[in-house]
Amino acid sequence: MDKEIYSISSKILYRMRLLLGRVDQFWENYVATKMSRDEANNLRKQVVAQVGKAVVDKKIRSEIKAYCAEVLGDASYWPWLAYYTELRGEFKKGWMPVDYYRFKFLPKMNPEKYMRFSEAKTIDHKLFNGAVVDPLFTRTNGQYYHKDGSVLKQQELDQILQEVNNEIIIKPDSGRAGEGIIFTKPDELQFEKLPENTDLIFQRVVKQHTELQKLYPHSVNTLRVQTLLDDNGIVQVKYIVIRFGRGGSRVDNASRGGGWIFVHVDGAVEPIAFDNIGLEIGKRHPDTGMFYSDLKLPFLRDVISLCKAAHHSFPYTRVIGWDIFVNKKEEPKIIEWNANNPFFDIIEARFGPFFSEFILDENK
């Protein structure tokens, strides 16, 4: 009898844990979605304030809400599409709002157990051997490792650094948008002053292609290429942008003051650049004076081939954003990759829709 009671109690406890877990997940998703929509409303207000007029009136808002209800199944998806409309100057059917992209689309395309691999920069050279900017060494769980996996002693670390003639860059393993990056000279590196309890990757500061150097010389100006592994196993390029620094910044992230330019797959560069909220910032770089439309990209075909090959080698996530560096010999290399909510909103607004087949086709 006691065993029977124990068995019933165990089943009840197990079901309660499952129920509490679902409630917890529901609440977490609710809060995250609300915060995302609040962000969209705030960004729209910023755009309207800077442009000086609003595109979205009551009629257009009603049209957007009706579209969201019919196509996405819920009118409450409207805030991001209203923000897109302010940037584009018109509403476009087929757009995917960020909250749908992040909380509906990506979890289905990029299972979490595989998506998390993109946050571990210290293993990129193992996942994409030969296709990445190799590390000098890495630090994981407090230990320093050679790229071949062997543990390095302090004397060996010093020897590696002595052979480096230029600066090195140190990145936190899961850092995003240029956060936590350290530039230093090898002989000035003090290991004891590095952030504790953080996995790190140590790399040479690379020399970029002359065209990208002319654009802006103080940051490595990367190409962000977003790829999709479609239902037929074919890797499609959804968009390409070039990101660049401004005002002396050492990083090219728009969130750190940089800008971006849209690039067509045939190599044509759009003449106007944009900032981190999607507003125009002119036709020429404010520091170098280079016209963006004058950029020549003879290496673009190789960049696309690299991204497609890399995605085929990691087919476990279907949507990936690749950050690509191109050296002076026109050889592209992966600096980082992102399968966890890769940069999307302002590019979708300005030049999308990019995933309309997953919205319009599925809801016919």
C-alpha positions as CSV (number, residue, x, y, z in Angstrom):
1,M,0.0,0.0,0.0
2,D,2.8,2.4,0.9
3,K,4.5,1.7,-2.4
4,E,1.2,2.5,-4.3
5,I,0.8,5.8,-2.4
6,Y,4.4,6.7,-3.1
7,S,3.9,5.9,-6.8
8,I,0.8,8.1,-7.0
9,S,2.5,10.9,-5.1
10,S,5.5,10.8,-7.5
11,K,3.2,11.0,-10.5
12,I,1.4,14.0,-9.1
13,L,4.6,15.8,-8.3
14,Y,6.0,15.1,-11.8
15,R,2.8,16.5,-13.4
16,M,2.9,19.5,-11.1
17,R,6.5,20.2,-12.2
18,L,5.6,19.9,-15.8
19,L,2.7,22.3,-15.3
20,L,4.8,24.8,-13.4
21,G,7.4,24.6,-16.1
22,R,4.8,25.5,-18.7
23,V,3.4,28.3,-16.7
24,D,7.0,29.7,-16.2
25,Q,7.8,29.4,-19.9
26,F,4.5,31.1,-20.8
27,W,5.2,34.0,-18.5
28,E,8.8,34.3,-19.7
29,N,7.6,34.4,-23.3
30,Y,4.8,36.9,-22.5
31,V,7.3,39.3,-20.8
32,A,9.8,39.0,-23.6
33,T,7.2,39.6,-26.3
34,K,5.8,42.7,-24.4
35,M,9.4,44.1,-24.1
36,S,10.0,43.5,-27.8
37,R,6.8,45.4,-28.7
38,D,7.6,48.2,-26.3
39,E,11.0,48.5,-28.0
40,A,9.3,48.7,-31.4
41,N,7.0,51.5,-30.2
42,N,9.9,53.5,-28.8
43,L,12.0,53.1,-32.0
44,R,9.0,54.3,-34.1
45,K,8.7,57.4,-31.9
46,Q,12.5,58.1,-32.3
47,V,12.2,57.8,-36.1
48,V,9.1,60.1,-36.2
49,A,10.9,62.6,-34.0
50,Q,14.0,62.7,-36.1
51,V,12.2,62.7,-39.5
52,G,9.7,65.2,-38.3
53,K,6.5,63.5,-39.6
54,A,4.7,60.2,-39.3
55,V,3.7,57.8,-42.0
56,V,1.5,55.6,-40.0
57,D,-1.9,57.1,-39.5
58,K,-5.1,55.5,-38.2
59,K,-5.9,54.1,-41.7
60,I,-2.5,52.5,-42.2
61,R,-2.4,51.2,-38.6
62,S,-5.8,49.5,-39.2
63,E,-4.5,48.0,-42.4
64,I,-1.4,46.7,-40.6
65,K,-3.5,45.2,-37.7
66,A,-5.9,43.6,-40.2
67,Y,-2.9,42.0,-42.0
68,C,-1.4,40.7,-38.7
69,A,-4.7,39.2,-37.7
70,E,-5.3,37.5,-41.0
71,V,-1.8,36.4,-41.9
72,L,0.0,36.0,-38.6
73,G,-3.1,35.1,-36.6
74,D,-2.8,37.9,-34.1
75,A,-3.3,41.7,-34.6
76,S,-0.9,42.4,-31.7
77,Y,2.1,41.8,-34.0
78,W,1.5,45.3,-35.4
79,P,4.1,47.5,-33.6
80,W,7.2,46.2,-35.5
81,L,5.5,46.5,-38.8
82,A,4.5,50.1,-38.0
83,Y,8.1,50.8,-37.2
84,Y,9.2,49.3,-40.5
85,T,6.5,51.4,-42.3
86,E,7.9,54.6,-40.8
87,L,11.4,53.7,-42.1
88,R,10.3,52.5,-45.6
89,G,7.6,55.1,-46.1
90,E,5.0,52.5,-47.0
91,F,3.6,49.2,-45.7
92,K,4.8,46.0,-47.4
93,K,2.9,42.7,-47.2
94,G,5.3,39.8,-46.5
95,W,7.3,41.6,-43.8
96,M,8.1,39.5,-40.7
97,P,7.8,41.4,-37.4
98,V,10.7,40.9,-35.0
99,D,8.6,39.3,-32.3
100,Y,7.3,36.8,-34.8
101,Y,10.8,36.2,-36.2
102,R,12.4,35.8,-32.7
103,F,9.7,33.9,-30.8
104,K,7.9,31.9,-33.5
105,F,10.1,31.6,-36.6
106,L,13.6,31.1,-35.3
107,P,12.8,28.6,-32.5
108,K,11.3,26.4,-35.3
109,M,14.2,26.9,-37.6
110,N,17.1,26.9,-35.1
111,P,16.6,24.4,-32.3
112,E,18.1,25.8,-29.1
113,K,20.5,22.8,-28.5
114,Y,22.2,23.7,-31.8
115,M,21.6,27.4,-31.8
116,R,23.8,27.8,-28.7
117,F,26.9,26.6,-30.6
118,S,27.1,30.0,-32.3
119,E,27.6,31.7,-28.9
120,A,30.8,29.7,-28.2
121,K,33.5,31.6,-30.3
122,T,36.2,29.4,-28.7
123,I,35.1,26.4,-30.7
124,D,34.5,28.1,-34.1
125,H,37.9,26.9,-35.4
126,K,36.9,23.3,-34.7
127,L,33.5,23.6,-36.3
128,F,34.7,25.5,-39.4
129,N,38.3,24.4,-39.7
130,G,40.2,26.6,-42.2
131,A,37.3,28.9,-42.8
132,V,37.7,31.1,-39.7
133,V,40.2,33.6,-38.5
134,D,42.2,31.2,-36.3
135,P,42.8,32.0,-32.6
136,L,46.3,32.4,-31.2
137,F,44.9,30.5,-28.2
138,T,41.7,30.4,-26.2
139,R,40.7,30.4,-22.5
140,T,38.0,28.0,-21.4
141,N,37.1,27.1,-17.8
142,G,40.2,29.0,-16.6
143,Q,42.6,27.0,-18.7
144,Y,44.5,28.3,-21.8
145,Y,44.4,26.1,-24.9
146,H,46.3,25.9,-28.2
147,K,44.0,25.6,-31.2
148,D,44.9,21.9,-31.4
149,G,43.4,21.4,-28.0
150,S,46.6,21.1,-25.9
151,V,46.8,23.0,-22.6
152,L,49.3,25.9,-22.6
153,K,51.6,26.9,-19.7
154,Q,52.4,30.6,-19.1
155,Q,55.8,30.2,-20.7
156,E,54.2,28.8,-23.9
157,L,51.6,31.7,-23.9
158,D,54.5,34.2,-23.7
159,Q,56.3,32.5,-26.5
160,I,53.2,32.7,-28.8
161,L,52.8,36.4,-28.0
162,Q,56.4,37.1,-28.7
163,E,55.9,35.9,-32.3
164,V,53.1,38.4,-32.9
165,N,54.2,41.6,-34.5
166,N,51.0,43.6,-34.3
167,E,48.1,44.1,-32.0
168,I,45.9,41.3,-30.7
169,I,42.2,41.4,-30.0
170,I,40.6,39.6,-27.1
171,K,36.9,38.7,-27.3
172,P,34.5,37.2,-24.7
173,D,33.1,33.9,-25.8
174,S,29.5,34.9,-26.0
175,G,29.9,38.7,-26.4
176,R,27.7,40.5,-29.0
177,A,27.7,43.9,-30.7
178,G,31.3,44.5,-29.9
179,E,30.8,44.3,-26.1
180,G,33.7,43.3,-24.0
181,I,36.3,43.5,-26.8
182,I,39.9,44.4,-25.8
183,F,42.6,45.6,-28.1
184,T,46.2,45.4,-26.8
185,K,49.8,44.9,-27.8
186,P,51.3,41.5,-27.0
187,D,53.9,42.8,-24.6
188,E,51.3,44.8,-22.7
189,L,48.9,42.0,-22.1
190,Q,48.4,41.3,-18.4
191,F,46.7,38.0,-17.9
192,E,45.8,38.7,-14.3
193,K,43.8,41.7,-15.3
194,L,41.6,39.9,-17.8
195,P,37.9,39.5,-16.8
196,E,37.4,36.5,-14.5
197,N,35.0,33.6,-15.1
198,T,34.8,34.4,-18.8
199,D,35.8,32.2,-21.7
200,L,38.0,34.2,-24.1
201,I,39.4,34.0,-27.6
202,F,42.7,35.7,-28.5
203,Q,43.4,36.6,-32.2
204,R,45.7,38.7,-34.2
205,V,44.3,42.0,-35.4
206,V,43.8,41.3,-39.1
207,K,44.6,43.4,-42.1
208,Q,41.6,43.9,-44.4
209,H,41.2,44.3,-48.1
210,T,42.2,47.7,-49.6
211,E,38.6,48.5,-50.6
212,L,37.3,48.0,-47.1
213,Q,40.3,49.8,-45.7
214,K,39.5,52.8,-47.9
215,L,36.0,52.8,-46.6
216,Y,37.1,53.2,-43.0
217,P,40.6,52.2,-41.7
218,H,40.1,52.0,-37.9
219,S,37.8,49.0,-37.8
220,V,37.6,45.7,-39.5
221,N,34.6,46.3,-41.8
222,T,32.8,43.0,-42.1
223,L,30.2,41.7,-44.4
224,R,27.1,40.3,-42.7
225,V,25.6,37.6,-44.8
226,Q,22.4,35.9,-43.7
227,T,21.7,32.5,-45.2
228,L,18.7,30.2,-45.1
229,L,18.8,26.4,-45.5
230,D,15.6,25.9,-47.4
231,D,13.2,22.9,-47.5
232,N,15.1,21.4,-50.4
233,G,18.5,21.5,-48.6
234,I,19.7,24.5,-50.7
235,V,21.4,27.4,-48.9
236,Q,20.0,30.7,-50.0
237,V,21.5,34.1,-49.4
238,K,18.8,36.3,-47.9
239,Y,20.8,39.5,-47.6
240,I,24.3,41.0,-47.5
241,V,25.3,44.2,-45.8
242,I,28.7,45.8,-45.1
243,R,29.1,47.2,-41.6
244,F,31.7,49.9,-40.9
245,G,32.9,52.1,-38.0
246,R,32.8,55.8,-37.7
247,G,34.4,58.6,-35.6
248,G,37.5,56.6,-34.6
249,S,35.7,53.5,-33.3
250,R,37.6,50.3,-33.5
251,V,34.5,48.2,-34.1
252,D,32.0,48.2,-37.0
253,N,28.8,47.5,-35.1
254,A,26.0,50.0,-35.8
255,S,25.0,49.8,-32.1
256,R,28.4,51.3,-31.3
257,G,28.1,54.2,-33.6
258,G,28.8,52.6,-36.9
259,G,26.7,52.2,-40.0
260,W,25.8,49.7,-42.7
261,I,25.2,49.6,-46.5
262,F,23.1,47.1,-48.4
263,V,24.8,45.0,-51.0
264,H,23.1,43.1,-53.8
265,V,24.1,39.6,-54.6
266,D,25.6,40.7,-58.0
267,G,28.0,43.1,-56.1
268,A,26.1,46.4,-56.6
269,V,26.3,48.5,-53.5
270,E,23.4,50.7,-52.5
271,P,24.4,54.4,-52.5
272,I,23.0,55.3,-49.0
273,A,24.1,54.0,-45.6
274,F,22.0,53.7,-42.5
275,D,22.5,53.9,-38.7
276,N,21.5,51.5,-35.9
277,I,17.8,52.5,-36.0
278,G,17.5,52.4,-39.8
279,L,17.8,56.1,-40.6
280,E,19.8,57.4,-43.5
281,I,23.3,58.7,-42.8
282,G,24.3,59.9,-46.2
283,K,26.0,58.8,-49.4
284,R,29.7,59.1,-48.3
285,H,31.6,58.1,-45.2
286,P,31.8,61.1,-42.8
287,D,35.5,60.4,-41.9
288,T,37.1,59.1,-45.2
289,G,34.7,60.9,-47.6
290,M,34.4,57.7,-49.7
291,F,31.1,57.4,-51.7
292,Y,29.5,54.1,-50.7
293,S,28.5,53.4,-54.3
294,D,32.1,53.5,-55.3
295,L,33.0,50.4,-53.4
296,K,34.2,47.5,-55.5
297,L,33.7,44.0,-54.2
298,P,35.7,41.6,-56.5
299,F,35.7,39.0,-53.6
300,L,31.9,38.9,-53.1
301,R,31.4,35.6,-55.0
302,D,34.0,33.9,-52.7
303,V,32.3,35.4,-49.7
304,I,29.0,33.8,-50.8
305,S,30.6,30.5,-51.5
306,L,32.3,30.4,-48.1
307,C,29.0,31.1,-46.3
308,K,27.1,28.5,-48.3
309,A,29.8,25.9,-47.6
310,A,30.0,26.7,-43.9
311,H,26.2,26.5,-43.6
312,H,26.2,23.1,-45.3
313,S,28.8,21.9,-42.8
314,F,26.5,23.0,-40.0
315,P,23.0,22.2,-41.2
316,Y,21.5,21.9,-37.7
317,T,20.3,25.5,-37.7
318,R,18.5,26.8,-40.8
319,V,19.0,30.6,-40.4
320,I,22.5,31.9,-39.8
321,G,24.1,35.4,-39.8
322,W,27.8,35.2,-40.9
323,D,30.3,38.0,-40.1
324,I,32.9,37.8,-42.8
325,F,36.4,39.5,-42.9
326,V,38.2,39.8,-46.3
327,N,42.0,40.0,-46.2
328,K,44.4,41.8,-48.7
329,K,44.5,38.7,-50.9
330,E,40.7,38.7,-51.3
331,E,40.4,35.6,-49.1
332,P,37.2,35.7,-46.9
333,K,37.2,34.3,-43.4
334,I,34.5,33.8,-40.8
335,I,35.0,36.1,-37.8
336,E,31.8,35.2,-36.0
337,W,28.4,33.5,-36.8
338,N,25.1,33.9,-35.1
339,A,22.1,31.6,-35.0
340,N,20.6,33.2,-31.9
341,N,18.4,36.0,-33.2
342,P,20.7,37.3,-36.0
343,F,20.4,41.0,-36.9
344,F,17.3,41.5,-38.9
345,D,14.8,44.3,-38.2
346,I,16.1,47.4,-39.9
347,I,17.4,45.4,-42.9
348,E,14.0,43.8,-43.3
349,A,12.4,47.2,-43.0
350,R,14.6,48.9,-45.6
351,F,15.1,46.1,-48.1
352,G,12.8,43.2,-47.3
353,P,10.6,41.2,-47.1
354,F,13.1,38.4,-47.0
355,F,11.0,35.6,-45.5
356,S,7.6,36.2,-47.1
357,E,7.4,32.6,-48.3
358,F,7.2,31.5,-44.7
359,I,4.3,33.9,-44.0
360,L,2.3,34.4,-47.2
361,D,2.7,31.0,-48.7
362,E,1.9,29.2,-45.4
363,N,-1.3,31.3,-44.8
364,K,-2.9,31.1,-48.3
